[in-house]
Amino acid sequence: MAAPPAISPLALPLPELAPVSGLRLASSAAGIRYQNRTDLFLAEFVAGTTVAGVFTRNKCPGAPVDWCRAALPQGFARALVVNAGNANVFTGQAGRDATGATAAAAARLVGCTPGEVFLASTGVIGQTLPHDRITAALPALHASASEHGLADAARGMMTTDTFPKAATRIAEIGGTTTRITGIAKGSGMIAPDMATMLCFVFTDAALPASALQPMLTASVAATFNRTTVDADTSTSDTVLLFATGRAANPPGPLESFASALHDVLLDLALMVVRDGEGAQKLIRIEVAGAADDASANRVALAVANSPLVKTAIAGEDANWGRIVMAVGRAGEPADRDRLSIGIGGTWMARNGAVIPGYDETPVVAHMRGREIDIAIDLGLGQGSGVAWTCDLTHGYIDINGSYRS
């Protein structure tokens, strides 16, 4: 197997992760694909924990996604089992057998039904998951689980990730303080549409699944679904939100909680982009003046997914003509003679033409940095949107050309 890539130059350190009441976790090296590397974790929740979820729209989803979709409507969870190294995708009946056996084994340990166990897998597609290694490891994980296992769990689901990803916030509901903490993994095959992207968020808030689901769906749309690394939507994308209820908050306005949840998911989504395979630069594309917000977001993603834009940024080339091209091919309303383009706070073209006296010097300086800002004004209406991506380098080819070897 190829040596793991160096830590991304855009990496962020793990924040301090205080325990989430009602949650216990443990991780181990089960040898699912990697040797001597943590690749499995178990999370156990107190009885009454509610759950919401959002999953990939890829038409060839993994068996764990099918399992979670079937389990989600009942709205409660007692356990989560996550493995790295094998995605359990395109594995037919063997994949379904693996999910059933894993859920049953975890259910026996925590004392619940298999339908209260949620599953996620990430890694190579098309290889049978050796679920016996998972079920053999679960008893020891259950025995050793503790409230301090969040950081190890974040590390335990990494594949081509170069750093673990976590974020945490405090929110108030009815005057009671609640905690929200999330962990995520993802580096390549990232174009969420709800890459191999997994995200698990835990809160001690007391909220029914009917309240969690709309907040999660809205937050995913504004965060993970505004990011892309390589335009490929994974078969395994999963975001799950678990609420243990241990904060014992009374019913109350949810604005603070919804805002904090959004912030956690945005932090995690941008960490995934920062860890894009081979990435050297984080790119933000902001679109204004569109026909409406939906159109603006589609234009932003068209620019974010353009290999020509991404390679120009990798080469620190202020080639704004490629941005014009990407706007024009987005399939959204656009008028060449109203279009304006800016990079790093400097506008180089307005209303379809280069600004007289345009000096490229500050743009070139900006392109040499780690974080690149692109501004686009379509000049058509009031719609606005944003997308985040990373540059496209030789490192992406190196990682993906040897992923299975």
TORKOLVEX-913104 format. One record per residue (C-alpha): residue number from 1; residue in one letter; x, y, z. Coordinates in steps of 0.001 Angstrom, whole numbers, plus 500000, padded with zeros to 6 digits. Example, Ala and Ser with C-alpha at 12.3 -4.5 7.8 and 13.67 -1.06 7.14 Angstrom:
BEGIN
<atom num="1" residuo="a" u="512300" v="495500" w="507800"/>
<atom num="2" residuo="s" u="513670" v="498940" w="507140"/>
end
This chain:
BEGIN
<atom num="1" residuo="m" u="500000" v="500000" w="500000"/>
<atom num="2" residuo="a" u="501260" v="503485" w="499160"/>
<atom num="3" residuo="a" u="502639" v="505561" w="502003"/>
<atom num="4" residuo="p" u="500096" v="507959" w="503539"/>
<atom num="5" residuo="p" u="500301" v="511495" w="502153"/>
<atom num="6" residuo="a" u="501863" v="514293" w="504142"/>
<atom num="7" residuo="i" u="499510" v="516318" w="506321"/>
<atom num="8" residuo="s" u="497701" v="518950" w="504268"/>
<atom num="9" residuo="p" u="499240" v="522439" w="504506"/>
<atom num="10" residuo="l" u="495672" v="523643" w="505091"/>
<atom num="11" residuo="a" u="495107" v="521339" w="508088"/>
<atom num="12" residuo="l" u="493525" v="522610" w="511287"/>
<atom num="13" residuo="p" u="494202" v="521146" w="514747"/>
<atom num="14" residuo="l" u="491555" v="519227" w="516637"/>
<atom num="15" residuo="p" u="489724" v="521499" w="519064"/>
<atom num="16" residuo="e" u="489287" v="520567" w="522705"/>
<atom num="17" residuo="l" u="486438" v="518049" w="522717"/>
<atom num="18" residuo="a" u="484463" v="518015" w="525944"/>
<atom num="19" residuo="p" u="482304" v="514933" w="526538"/>
<atom num="20" residuo="v" u="478730" v="514887" w="525276"/>
<atom num="21" residuo="s" u="476564" v="513519" w="528077"/>
<atom num="22" residuo="g" u="474860" v="510264" w="527129"/>
<atom num="23" residuo="l" u="477550" v="509275" w="524595"/>
<atom num="24" residuo="r" u="480321" v="506692" w="525014"/>
<atom num="25" residuo="l" u="482831" v="505731" w="522305"/>
<atom num="26" residuo="a" u="485742" v="503392" w="521692"/>
<atom num="27" residuo="s" u="488034" v="502747" w="518727"/>
<atom num="28" residuo="s" u="490387" v="499967" w="517669"/>
<atom num="29" residuo="a" u="492503" v="498520" w="514868"/>
<atom num="30" residuo="a" u="490401" v="495653" w="513516"/>
<atom num="31" residuo="g" u="492537" v="494960" w="510440"/>
<atom num="32" residuo="i" u="489655" v="495505" w="508020"/>
<atom num="33" residuo="r" u="492081" v="496713" w="505360"/>
<atom num="34" residuo="y" u="494797" v="498672" w="507097"/>
<atom num="35" residuo="q" u="497350" v="497063" w="509369"/>
<atom num="36" residuo="n" u="498254" v="498537" w="512760"/>
<atom num="37" residuo="r" u="495947" v="501494" w="512194"/>
<atom num="38" residuo="t" u="492701" v="502430" w="513929"/>
<atom num="39" residuo="d" u="489879" v="501600" w="511511"/>
<atom num="40" residuo="l" u="486770" v="500953" w="513601"/>
<atom num="41" residuo="f" u="484735" v="502747" w="516230"/>
<atom num="42" residuo="l" u="481617" v="502069" w="518251"/>
<atom num="43" residuo="a" u="479409" v="504780" w="519727"/>
<atom num="44" residuo="e" u="476796" v="503890" w="522333"/>
<atom num="45" residuo="f" u="473899" v="506195" w="523223"/>
<atom num="46" residuo="v" u="471616" v="506256" w="526246"/>
<atom num="47" residuo="a" u="468089" v="504974" w="525790"/>
<atom num="48" residuo="g" u="465786" v="507546" w="524237"/>
<atom num="49" residuo="t" u="468444" v="509088" w="521957"/>
<atom num="50" residuo="t" u="466820" v="510544" w="518843"/>
<atom num="51" residuo="v" u="468383" v="510631" w="515372"/>
<atom num="52" residuo="a" u="468157" v="512469" w="512051"/>
<atom num="53" residuo="g" u="470060" v="511759" w="508865"/>
<atom num="54" residuo="v" u="470886" v="512879" w="505347"/>
<atom num="55" residuo="f" u="472406" v="510531" w="502778"/>
<atom num="56" residuo="t" u="473993" v="510451" w="499348"/>
<atom num="57" residuo="r" u="471831" v="510813" w="496253"/>
<atom num="58" residuo="n" u="474216" v="508602" w="494311"/>
<atom num="59" residuo="k" u="472079" v="505932" w="492620"/>
<atom num="60" residuo="c" u="474533" v="503172" w="493598"/>
<atom num="61" residuo="p" u="474640" v="503602" w="497396"/>
<atom num="62" residuo="g" u="476442" v="501318" w="499804"/>
<atom num="63" residuo="a" u="474702" v="498703" w="501937"/>
<atom num="64" residuo="p" u="475199" v="500798" w="505118"/>
<atom num="65" residuo="v" u="473337" v="503712" w="503499"/>
<atom num="66" residuo="d" u="470422" v="501413" w="502678"/>
<atom num="67" residuo="w" u="470481" v="500106" w="506258"/>
<atom num="68" residuo="c" u="470421" v="503597" w="507781"/>
<atom num="69" residuo="r" u="467659" v="504795" w="505480"/>
<atom num="70" residuo="a" u="465522" v="501875" w="506591"/>
<atom num="71" residuo="a" u="466285" v="502478" w="510283"/>
<atom num="72" residuo="l" u="465853" v="506250" w="510290"/>
<atom num="73" residuo="p" u="462029" v="506580" w="510245"/>
<atom num="74" residuo="q" u="461636" v="505094" w="513736"/>
<atom num="75" residuo="g" u="463674" v="508061" w="515006"/>
<atom num="76" residuo="f" u="465721" v="506444" w="517790"/>
<atom num="77" residuo="a" u="469298" v="505175" w="518085"/>
<atom num="78" residuo="r" u="471292" v="503228" w="520629"/>
<atom num="79" residuo="a" u="474540" v="502569" w="518728"/>
<atom num="80" residuo="l" u="476666" v="503593" w="515747"/>
<atom num="81" residuo="v" u="479335" v="501366" w="514172"/>
<atom num="82" residuo="v" u="481757" v="502910" w="511653"/>
<atom num="83" residuo="n" u="484609" v="501270" w="509776"/>
<atom num="84" residuo="a" u="487282" v="502553" w="507399"/>
<atom num="85" residuo="g" u="489133" v="500754" w="504607"/>
<atom num="86" residuo="n" u="486154" v="499043" w="502968"/>
<atom num="87" residuo="a" u="483026" v="500894" w="501829"/>
<atom num="88" residuo="n" u="480750" v="497822" w="501590"/>
<atom num="89" residuo="v" u="479486" v="499120" w="498245"/>
<atom num="90" residuo="f" u="478571" v="497044" w="495180"/>
<atom num="91" residuo="t" u="478822" v="493879" w="497248"/>
<atom num="92" residuo="g" u="475322" v="492453" w="496683"/>
<atom num="93" residuo="q" u="473911" v="490008" w="499199"/>
<atom num="94" residuo="a" u="477274" v="489819" w="500978"/>
<atom num="95" residuo="g" u="476971" v="493537" w="501736"/>
<atom num="96" residuo="r" u="473481" v="493111" w="503143"/>
<atom num="97" residuo="d" u="474646" v="490164" w="505212"/>
<atom num="98" residuo="a" u="477471" v="492291" w="506613"/>
<atom num="99" residuo="t" u="475159" v="495095" w="507729"/>
<atom num="100" residuo="g" u="472709" v="492674" w="509302"/>
<atom num="101" residuo="a" u="475394" v="490762" w="511188"/>
<atom num="102" residuo="t" u="477117" v="493935" w="512398"/>
<atom num="103" residuo="a" u="473900" v="495540" w="513593"/>
<atom num="104" residuo="a" u="472804" v="492360" w="515363"/>
<atom num="105" residuo="a" u="476141" v="492015" w="517144"/>
<atom num="106" residuo="a" u="476098" v="495627" w="518321"/>
<atom num="107" residuo="a" u="472451" v="495355" w="519377"/>
<atom num="108" residuo="r" u="473200" v="492380" w="521625"/>
<atom num="109" residuo="l" u="475933" v="494344" w="523370"/>
<atom num="110" residuo="v" u="473946" v="497503" w="524068"/>
<atom num="111" residuo="g" u="470587" v="495792" w="524636"/>
<atom num="112" residuo="c" u="468473" v="497109" w="521774"/>
<atom num="113" residuo="t" u="466963" v="496029" w="518473"/>
<atom num="114" residuo="p" u="469158" v="495931" w="515334"/>
<atom num="115" residuo="g" u="467005" v="498730" w="513929"/>
<atom num="116" residuo="e" u="468390" v="501074" w="516595"/>
<atom num="117" residuo="v" u="471958" v="500485" w="515379"/>
<atom num="118" residuo="f" u="473275" v="502790" w="512657"/>
<atom num="119" residuo="l" u="476160" v="501843" w="510373"/>
<atom num="120" residuo="a" u="478639" v="503551" w="508071"/>
<atom num="121" residuo="s" u="481565" v="502287" w="506031"/>
<atom num="122" residuo="t" u="484177" v="504078" w="503930"/>
<atom num="123" residuo="g" u="487009" v="502892" w="501734"/>
<atom num="124" residuo="v" u="487435" v="500702" w="498680"/>
<atom num="125" residuo="i" u="484334" v="499945" w="496582"/>
<atom num="126" residuo="g" u="483510" v="496475" w="495273"/>
<atom num="127" residuo="q" u="485286" v="494327" w="497834"/>
<atom num="128" residuo="t" u="483414" v="492131" w="500316"/>
<atom num="129" residuo="l" u="483551" v="493576" w="503820"/>
<atom num="130" residuo="p" u="485159" v="491111" w="506283"/>
<atom num="131" residuo="h" u="482479" v="491813" w="508855"/>
<atom num="132" residuo="d" u="483661" v="488977" w="511079"/>
<atom num="133" residuo="r" u="486594" v="491209" w="512024"/>
<atom num="134" residuo="i" u="484136" v="493902" w="513048"/>
<atom num="135" residuo="t" u="481886" v="491644" w="515091"/>
<atom num="136" residuo="a" u="484916" v="490070" w="516753"/>
<atom num="137" residuo="a" u="486175" v="493506" w="517817"/>
<atom num="138" residuo="l" u="482863" v="494868" w="519115"/>
<atom num="139" residuo="p" u="482795" v="493236" w="522590"/>
<atom num="140" residuo="a" u="486132" v="494768" w="523564"/>
<atom num="141" residuo="l" u="485060" v="498129" w="522157"/>
<atom num="142" residuo="h" u="481848" v="498039" w="524157"/>
<atom num="143" residuo="a" u="483714" v="497134" w="527338"/>
<atom num="144" residuo="s" u="486241" v="499955" w="526916"/>
<atom num="145" residuo="a" u="483913" v="502710" w="525683"/>
<atom num="146" residuo="s" u="484148" v="506018" w="527505"/>
<atom num="147" residuo="e" u="482894" v="509581" w="527236"/>
<atom num="148" residuo="h" u="486383" v="510688" w="526140"/>
<atom num="149" residuo="g" u="486537" v="508759" w="522830"/>
<atom num="150" residuo="l" u="485604" v="511481" w="520345"/>
<atom num="151" residuo="a" u="489109" v="512331" w="519121"/>
<atom num="152" residuo="d" u="490029" v="508679" w="518602"/>
<atom num="153" residuo="a" u="486772" v="508106" w="516713"/>
<atom num="154" residuo="a" u="487614" v="510995" w="514365"/>
<atom num="155" residuo="r" u="490951" v="509339" w="513627"/>
<atom num="156" residuo="g" u="489429" v="505887" w="513332"/>
<atom num="157" residuo="m" u="487389" v="506628" w="510206"/>
<atom num="158" residuo="m" u="490124" v="508284" w="508146"/>
<atom num="159" residuo="t" u="491070" v="506844" w="504739"/>
<atom num="160" residuo="t" u="493088" v="509217" w="502547"/>
<atom num="161" residuo="d" u="492444" v="511988" w="505074"/>
<atom num="162" residuo="t" u="495625" v="513581" w="506360"/>
<atom num="163" residuo="f" u="494152" v="514986" w="509587"/>
<atom num="164" residuo="p" u="491153" v="514207" w="511836"/>
<atom num="165" residuo="k" u="488259" v="516634" w="511731"/>
<atom num="166" residuo="a" u="486059" v="517816" w="514602"/>
<atom num="167" residuo="a" u="484112" v="520900" w="515636"/>
<atom num="168" residuo="t" u="482093" v="521883" w="518689"/>
<atom num="169" residuo="r" u="479675" v="524610" w="519767"/>
<atom num="170" residuo="i" u="477408" v="525570" w="522676"/>
<atom num="171" residuo="a" u="473745" v="526509" w="522168"/>
<atom num="172" residuo="e" u="470801" v="527418" w="524375"/>
<atom num="173" residuo="i" u="467309" v="525979" w="524347"/>
<atom num="174" residuo="g" u="464778" v="527357" w="526811"/>
<atom num="175" residuo="g" u="467559" v="528851" w="528925"/>
<atom num="176" residuo="t" u="469443" v="525534" w="529169"/>
<atom num="177" residuo="t" u="472953" v="525147" w="527754"/>
<atom num="178" residuo="t" u="473419" v="522322" w="525261"/>
<atom num="179" residuo="r" u="476536" v="521041" w="523503"/>
<atom num="180" residuo="i" u="476913" v="520093" w="519840"/>
<atom num="181" residuo="t" u="480043" v="518239" w="518691"/>
<atom num="182" residuo="g" u="480682" v="516749" w="515276"/>
<atom num="183" residuo="i" u="483372" v="514618" w="513654"/>
<atom num="184" residuo="a" u="483861" v="514053" w="509932"/>
<atom num="185" residuo="k" u="486045" v="512345" w="507380"/>
<atom num="186" residuo="g" u="486554" v="513081" w="503723"/>
<atom num="187" residuo="s" u="489326" v="513992" w="501311"/>
<atom num="188" residuo="g" u="488476" v="512702" w="497831"/>
<atom num="189" residuo="m" u="485306" v="511715" w="495958"/>
<atom num="190" residuo="i" u="483775" v="514851" w="497438"/>
<atom num="191" residuo="a" u="480775" v="516534" w="495852"/>
<atom num="192" residuo="p" u="478076" v="515972" w="498481"/>
<atom num="193" residuo="d" u="474567" v="515845" w="497089"/>
<atom num="194" residuo="m" u="472023" v="515421" w="499903"/>
<atom num="195" residuo="a" u="481971" v="512027" w="499249"/>
<atom num="196" residuo="t" u="483563" v="509322" w="500519"/>
<atom num="197" residuo="m" u="482315" v="511657" w="503183"/>
<atom num="198" residuo="l" u="481002" v="510719" w="506611"/>
<atom num="199" residuo="c" u="479862" v="513102" w="509348"/>
<atom num="200" residuo="f" u="478458" v="512323" w="512787"/>
<atom num="201" residuo="v" u="477126" v="515019" w="515093"/>
<atom num="202" residuo="f" u="476301" v="514449" w="518751"/>
<atom num="203" residuo="t" u="474334" v="516688" w="521092"/>
<atom num="204" residuo="d" u="472985" v="516378" w="524621"/>
<atom num="205" residuo="a" u="469908" v="518405" w="523674"/>
<atom num="206" residuo="a" u="466452" v="516945" w="524286"/>
<atom num="207" residuo="l" u="464826" v="517211" w="520876"/>
<atom num="208" residuo="p" u="462543" v="514851" w="518936"/>
<atom num="209" residuo="a" u="463618" v="513494" w="515581"/>
<atom num="210" residuo="s" u="460867" v="515586" w="513985"/>
<atom num="211" residuo="a" u="462686" v="518747" w="515121"/>
<atom num="212" residuo="l" u="466194" v="517494" w="514334"/>
<atom num="213" residuo="q" u="465512" v="516413" w="510746"/>
<atom num="214" residuo="p" u="464509" v="519756" w="509168"/>
<atom num="215" residuo="m" u="467374" v="521568" w="510897"/>
<atom num="216" residuo="l" u="469888" v="518979" w="509709"/>
<atom num="217" residuo="t" u="468561" v="518986" w="506147"/>
<atom num="218" residuo="a" u="468724" v="522785" w="505949"/>
<atom num="219" residuo="s" u="472214" v="522946" w="507452"/>
<atom num="220" residuo="v" u="473605" v="520268" w="505125"/>
<atom num="221" residuo="a" u="472206" v="522156" w="502124"/>
<atom num="222" residuo="a" u="474017" v="525330" w="503197"/>
<atom num="223" residuo="t" u="477320" v="523678" w="504177"/>
<atom num="224" residuo="f" u="478369" v="520272" w="502829"/>
<atom num="225" residuo="n" u="476314" v="520727" w="499663"/>
<atom num="226" residuo="r" u="478141" v="523965" w="498923"/>
<atom num="227" residuo="t" u="481531" v="522208" w="498783"/>
<atom num="228" residuo="t" u="483376" v="520130" w="496214"/>
<atom num="229" residuo="v" u="486823" v="518618" w="495851"/>
<atom num="230" residuo="d" u="486544" v="516704" w="492586"/>
<atom num="231" residuo="a" u="482864" v="516779" w="491498"/>
<atom num="232" residuo="d" u="482385" v="513087" w="492353"/>
<atom num="233" residuo="t" u="479494" v="512255" w="494673"/>
<atom num="234" residuo="s" u="480365" v="509253" w="496810"/>
<atom num="235" residuo="t" u="478258" v="506144" w="497212"/>
<atom num="236" residuo="s" u="478643" v="506441" w="500982"/>
<atom num="237" residuo="d" u="477912" v="510066" w="501952"/>
<atom num="238" residuo="t" u="476211" v="510024" w="505346"/>
<atom num="239" residuo="v" u="475435" v="512735" w="507895"/>
<atom num="240" residuo="l" u="473802" v="511594" w="511128"/>
<atom num="241" residuo="l" u="472738" v="513757" w="514083"/>
<atom num="242" residuo="f" u="472143" v="512091" w="517453"/>
<atom num="243" residuo="a" u="470479" v="513841" w="520416"/>
<atom num="244" residuo="t" u="470868" v="512072" w="523776"/>
<atom num="245" residuo="g" u="468462" v="514330" w="525705"/>
<atom num="246" residuo="r" u="470755" v="514496" w="528736"/>
<atom num="247" residuo="a" u="470702" v="518304" w="528822"/>
<atom num="248" residuo="a" u="467057" v="517968" w="529915"/>
<atom num="249" residuo="n" u="466222" v="521312" w="528330"/>
<atom num="250" residuo="p" u="462592" v="522424" w="528248"/>
<atom num="251" residuo="p" u="460929" v="523092" w="524897"/>
<atom num="252" residuo="g" u="461945" v="526472" w="523554"/>
<atom num="253" residuo="p" u="463015" v="528474" w="520517"/>
<atom num="254" residuo="l" u="465564" v="526614" w="518388"/>
<atom num="255" residuo="e" u="467281" v="529538" w="516672"/>
<atom num="256" residuo="s" u="470412" v="529265" w="518836"/>
<atom num="257" residuo="f" u="470636" v="525510" w="518326"/>
<atom num="258" residuo="a" u="470066" v="525733" w="514565"/>
<atom num="259" residuo="s" u="472755" v="528414" w="514256"/>
<atom num="260" residuo="a" u="475259" v="526394" w="516275"/>
<atom num="261" residuo="l" u="474488" v="523254" w="514260"/>
<atom num="262" residuo="h" u="475109" v="525188" w="511038"/>
<atom num="263" residuo="d" u="478437" v="526437" w="512377"/>
<atom num="264" residuo="v" u="479556" v="522917" w="513349"/>
<atom num="265" residuo="l" u="478667" v="521527" w="509931"/>
<atom num="266" residuo="l" u="480324" v="524423" w="508091"/>
<atom num="267" residuo="d" u="483521" v="523976" w="510101"/>
<atom num="268" residuo="l" u="483550" v="520272" w="509225"/>
<atom num="269" residuo="a" u="482690" v="520830" w="505566"/>
<atom num="270" residuo="l" u="485543" v="523294" w="505139"/>
<atom num="271" residuo="m" u="487949" v="520922" w="506899"/>
<atom num="272" residuo="v" u="487058" v="518299" w="504296"/>
<atom num="273" residuo="v" u="487869" v="520776" w="501527"/>
<atom num="274" residuo="r" u="491092" v="521784" w="503281"/>
<atom num="275" residuo="d" u="492019" v="518101" w="503226"/>
<atom num="276" residuo="g" u="491136" v="517670" w="499552"/>
<atom num="277" residuo="e" u="493489" v="515119" w="498041"/>
<atom num="278" residuo="g" u="496654" v="516970" w="497031"/>
<atom num="279" residuo="a" u="495159" v="520352" w="497983"/>
<atom num="280" residuo="q" u="497421" v="523320" w="498527"/>
<atom num="281" residuo="k" u="494811" v="526102" w="498465"/>
<atom num="282" residuo="l" u="491288" v="526647" w="499842"/>
<atom num="283" residuo="i" u="489073" v="528504" w="497368"/>
<atom num="284" residuo="r" u="485890" v="530472" w="498102"/>
<atom num="285" residuo="i" u="483643" v="531473" w="495193"/>
<atom num="286" residuo="e" u="481012" v="534113" w="495951"/>
<atom num="287" residuo="v" u="478361" v="534922" w="493354"/>
<atom num="288" residuo="a" u="476095" v="537998" w="493398"/>
<atom num="289" residuo="g" u="473681" v="539553" w="490940"/>
<atom num="290" residuo="a" u="472149" v="536253" w="489848"/>
<atom num="291" residuo="a" u="468548" v="535688" w="488780"/>
<atom num="292" residuo="d" u="467922" v="534003" w="492155"/>
<atom num="293" residuo="d" u="469822" v="532270" w="494955"/>
<atom num="294" residuo="a" u="469499" v="528791" w="493442"/>
<atom num="295" residuo="s" u="470990" v="530012" w="490174"/>
<atom num="296" residuo="a" u="473831" v="531766" w="492020"/>
<atom num="297" residuo="n" u="474691" v="528576" w="493894"/>
<atom num="298" residuo="r" u="474758" v="526564" w="490668"/>
<atom num="299" residuo="v" u="477086" v="529092" w="489053"/>
<atom num="300" residuo="a" u="479372" v="529029" w="492093"/>
<atom num="301" residuo="l" u="479588" v="525220" w="491966"/>
<atom num="302" residuo="a" u="480230" v="525263" w="488202"/>
<atom num="303" residuo="v" u="483263" v="527464" w="488820"/>
<atom num="304" residuo="a" u="484321" v="525373" w="491808"/>
<atom num="305" residuo="n" u="484172" v="522181" w="489744"/>
<atom num="306" residuo="s" u="486073" v="523517" w="486747"/>
<atom num="307" residuo="p" u="489392" v="521641" w="486310"/>
<atom num="308" residuo="l" u="490730" v="524609" w="484335"/>
<atom num="309" residuo="v" u="489946" v="527057" w="487138"/>
<atom num="310" residuo="k" u="491341" v="524702" w="489779"/>
<atom num="311" residuo="t" u="494580" v="524007" w="487891"/>
<atom num="312" residuo="a" u="495100" v="527704" w="487182"/>
<atom num="313" residuo="i" u="494869" v="528377" w="490908"/>
<atom num="314" residuo="a" u="497235" v="525487" w="491606"/>
<atom num="315" residuo="g" u="499703" v="527156" w="489231"/>
<atom num="316" residuo="e" u="499044" v="530575" w="490827"/>
<atom num="317" residuo="d" u="497959" v="531877" w="487437"/>
<atom num="318" residuo="a" u="495510" v="534807" w="487581"/>
<atom num="319" residuo="n" u="493692" v="533523" w="484493"/>
<atom num="320" residuo="w" u="490283" v="535059" w="485046"/>
<atom num="321" residuo="g" u="489187" v="534082" w="481536"/>
<atom num="322" residuo="r" u="488709" v="530548" w="482848"/>
<atom num="323" residuo="i" u="486262" v="531876" w="485429"/>
<atom num="324" residuo="v" u="484288" v="533562" w="482652"/>
<atom num="325" residuo="m" u="484225" v="530253" w="480780"/>
<atom num="326" residuo="a" u="482926" v="528366" w="483818"/>
<atom num="327" residuo="v" u="480193" v="530937" w="484443"/>
<atom num="328" residuo="g" u="479070" v="530665" w="480827"/>
<atom num="329" residuo="r" u="478892" v="526870" w="480832"/>
<atom num="330" residuo="a" u="476926" v="526654" w="484098"/>
<atom num="331" residuo="g" u="473643" v="526626" w="482181"/>
<atom num="332" residuo="e" u="472267" v="529497" w="484250"/>
<atom num="333" residuo="p" u="471117" v="532959" w="483133"/>
<atom num="334" residuo="a" u="474198" v="535066" w="482340"/>
<atom num="335" residuo="d" u="475010" v="538069" w="480183"/>
<atom num="336" residuo="r" u="478579" v="538466" w="479020"/>
<atom num="337" residuo="d" u="478215" v="542264" w="478889"/>
<atom num="338" residuo="r" u="477047" v="542523" w="482513"/>
<atom num="339" residuo="l" u="479535" v="540087" w="484033"/>
<atom num="340" residuo="s" u="482170" v="541253" w="486537"/>
<atom num="341" residuo="i" u="485052" v="539190" w="487953"/>
<atom num="342" residuo="g" u="487296" v="539813" w="490963"/>
<atom num="343" residuo="i" u="490024" v="537894" w="492791"/>
<atom num="344" residuo="g" u="491328" v="538679" w="496269"/>
<atom num="345" residuo="g" u="489351" v="541899" w="496542"/>
<atom num="346" residuo="t" u="490593" v="543281" w="493218"/>
<atom num="347" residuo="w" u="488128" v="543615" w="490365"/>
<atom num="348" residuo="m" u="489766" v="542978" w="487006"/>
<atom num="349" residuo="a" u="486717" v="542989" w="484750"/>
<atom num="350" residuo="r" u="483399" v="544828" w="484953"/>
<atom num="351" residuo="n" u="480418" v="544736" w="482645"/>
<atom num="352" residuo="g" u="482077" v="542350" w="480235"/>
<atom num="353" residuo="a" u="485413" v="544106" w="479795"/>
<atom num="354" residuo="v" u="488774" v="544518" w="481506"/>
<atom num="355" residuo="i" u="488853" v="547512" w="483830"/>
<atom num="356" residuo="p" u="490972" v="550286" w="482297"/>
<atom num="357" residuo="g" u="494358" v="550412" w="483966"/>
<atom num="358" residuo="y" u="493893" v="547020" w="485632"/>
<atom num="359" residuo="d" u="497041" v="546102" w="487582"/>
<atom num="360" residuo="e" u="497493" v="542361" w="488067"/>
<atom num="361" residuo="t" u="500119" v="542759" w="490808"/>
<atom num="362" residuo="p" u="497828" v="542453" w="493876"/>
<atom num="363" residuo="v" u="495976" v="539548" w="492265"/>
<atom num="364" residuo="v" u="499225" v="537676" w="491647"/>
<atom num="365" residuo="a" u="500204" v="538263" w="495276"/>
<atom num="366" residuo="h" u="496838" v="536921" w="496432"/>
<atom num="367" residuo="m" u="497201" v="533831" w="494251"/>
<atom num="368" residuo="r" u="500381" v="532933" w="496117"/>
<atom num="369" residuo="g" u="498484" v="532578" w="499382"/>
<atom num="370" residuo="r" u="496769" v="529516" w="500843"/>
<atom num="371" residuo="e" u="493215" v="530909" w="500749"/>
<atom num="372" residuo="i" u="491832" v="532269" w="497474"/>
<atom num="373" residuo="d" u="488717" v="534434" w="497139"/>
<atom num="374" residuo="i" u="486845" v="534717" w="493834"/>
<atom num="375" residuo="a" u="483989" v="537206" w="493391"/>
<atom num="376" residuo="i" u="481503" v="537080" w="490524"/>
<atom num="377" residuo="d" u="478723" v="539576" w="489825"/>
<atom num="378" residuo="l" u="476308" v="538527" w="487091"/>
<atom num="379" residuo="g" u="474545" v="541898" w="487062"/>
<atom num="380" residuo="l" u="471119" v="540353" w="486526"/>
<atom num="381" residuo="g" u="469233" v="540318" w="489823"/>
<atom num="382" residuo="q" u="469416" v="539933" w="493594"/>
<atom num="383" residuo="g" u="470411" v="536265" w="493844"/>
<atom num="384" residuo="s" u="473565" v="535329" w="495749"/>
<atom num="385" residuo="g" u="475419" v="532128" w="496539"/>
<atom num="386" residuo="v" u="478719" v="530633" w="497593"/>
<atom num="387" residuo="a" u="480796" v="527501" w="497090"/>
<atom num="388" residuo="w" u="484085" v="526240" w="498454"/>
<atom num="389" residuo="t" u="486649" v="524050" w="496726"/>
<atom num="390" residuo="c" u="490382" v="523421" w="496552"/>
<atom num="391" residuo="d" u="492974" v="523523" w="493816"/>
<atom num="392" residuo="l" u="493736" v="520525" w="491590"/>
<atom num="393" residuo="t" u="497357" v="519404" w="491782"/>
<atom num="394" residuo="h" u="499555" v="516484" w="490736"/>
<atom num="395" residuo="g" u="499047" v="515182" w="494271"/>
<atom num="396" residuo="y" u="495425" v="514311" w="493474"/>
<atom num="397" residuo="i" u="496559" v="512072" w="490606"/>
<atom num="398" residuo="d" u="499284" v="510472" w="492711"/>
<atom num="399" residuo="i" u="496859" v="509591" w="495529"/>
<atom num="400" residuo="n" u="494072" v="508272" w="493336"/>
<atom num="401" residuo="g" u="496329" v="506506" w="490854"/>
<atom num="402" residuo="s" u="497630" v="504261" w="493635"/>
<atom num="403" residuo="y" u="494633" v="504104" w="495995"/>
<atom num="404" residuo="r" u="494115" v="500337" w="495810"/>
<atom num="405" residuo="s" u="497788" v="499399" w="495560"/>
end
